[in-house]
Amino acid sequence: MKREFGPGVFVTFALGLGVGAVTALLLAPKAGRDLRDEIAEGATDRVNQARRTARKIGKQAQTIVDETADQINDAVAAGEIAYNQAKNA
């Protein structure tokens, strides 16, 4: 039987990894305060990482939008020039 490995497999693996990590932390022989601090620190790190990634993606998207707008403006200008030349010929 051939198995397909796609994005769903990765998401399932990542979810299982996260659940396993949290379970290991909760069952670890640590003081409650230390454990809560560690979980909070980990959550803060993930949130900060998500924010950085979102900013990076936003900058990349804005660059693509700006480049596309420039290309459209150039095409419109070229079309106007061609139209005016054809009209005056």
C-alpha positions as CSV (number, residue, x, y, z in Angstrom):
1,M,0.0,0.0,0.0
2,K,1.4,3.4,-1.0
3,R,1.1,6.2,1.6
4,E,0.7,9.8,0.7
5,F,2.6,12.4,2.8
6,G,1.1,15.8,2.4
7,P,0.4,18.9,4.5
8,G,-2.1,17.0,6.6
9,V,0.5,14.6,7.8
10,F,2.7,17.4,8.8
11,V,-0.1,19.2,10.7
12,T,-1.0,16.0,12.5
13,F,2.6,15.4,13.4
14,A,3.1,18.9,14.7
15,L,-0.2,18.7,16.7
16,G,0.9,15.4,18.3
17,L,4.3,16.9,19.1
18,G,2.7,19.9,20.8
19,V,0.4,17.7,22.8
20,G,3.2,15.4,23.8
21,A,5.4,18.4,24.9
22,V,2.6,19.9,27.1
23,T,1.9,16.5,28.6
24,A,5.5,15.9,29.4
25,L,5.7,19.3,31.0
26,L,2.6,18.7,33.1
27,L,3.9,15.4,34.3
28,A,7.4,16.5,35.0
29,P,8.5,16.5,38.6
30,K,8.7,20.3,38.9
31,A,7.3,22.8,41.3
32,G,4.0,24.2,40.1
33,R,5.3,27.8,39.9
34,D,8.3,26.7,37.9
35,L,6.1,24.7,35.5
36,R,3.7,27.6,35.0
37,D,6.6,30.0,34.3
38,E,8.1,27.6,31.8
39,I,4.7,27.1,30.0
40,A,4.1,30.9,30.0
41,E,7.6,31.5,28.6
42,G,7.1,29.0,25.9
43,A,3.7,30.4,24.9
44,T,5.2,33.9,24.8
45,D,8.0,32.7,22.6
46,R,5.6,31.1,20.2
47,V,3.4,34.3,20.1
48,N,6.4,36.4,19.4
49,Q,7.6,34.0,16.6
50,A,4.1,34.2,15.1
51,R,4.2,38.0,15.1
52,R,7.6,38.1,13.5
53,T,6.4,35.7,10.8
54,A,3.3,37.7,10.2
55,R,5.3,40.9,9.8
56,K,7.7,39.2,7.4
57,I,4.8,37.8,5.3
58,G,3.1,41.2,5.4
59,K,6.3,43.0,4.1
60,Q,6.7,40.4,1.3
61,A,3.0,40.8,0.3
62,Q,3.3,44.6,0.3
63,T,6.4,44.3,-2.0
64,I,4.5,42.1,-4.4
65,V,1.6,44.5,-4.4
66,D,3.9,47.5,-5.0
67,E,5.7,45.7,-7.9
68,T,2.4,44.6,-9.5
69,A,1.0,48.1,-9.2
70,D,4.2,49.5,-10.9
71,Q,3.8,46.9,-13.7
72,I,0.1,47.8,-14.2
73,N,0.9,51.5,-14.3
74,D,3.7,50.9,-16.9
75,A,1.3,48.8,-19.0
76,V,-1.4,51.5,-18.9
77,A,1.1,54.2,-19.9
78,A,2.4,52.0,-22.7
79,G,-1.2,51.4,-23.9
80,E,-1.9,55.2,-23.8
81,I,1.2,55.9,-25.9
82,A,0.3,53.2,-28.4
83,Y,-3.3,54.5,-28.6
84,N,-2.2,58.1,-29.2
85,Q,0.3,57.0,-31.8
86,A,-2.3,55.0,-33.6
87,K,-4.8,57.8,-33.4
88,N,-2.4,60.4,-34.8
89,A,-1.1,58.2,-37.6
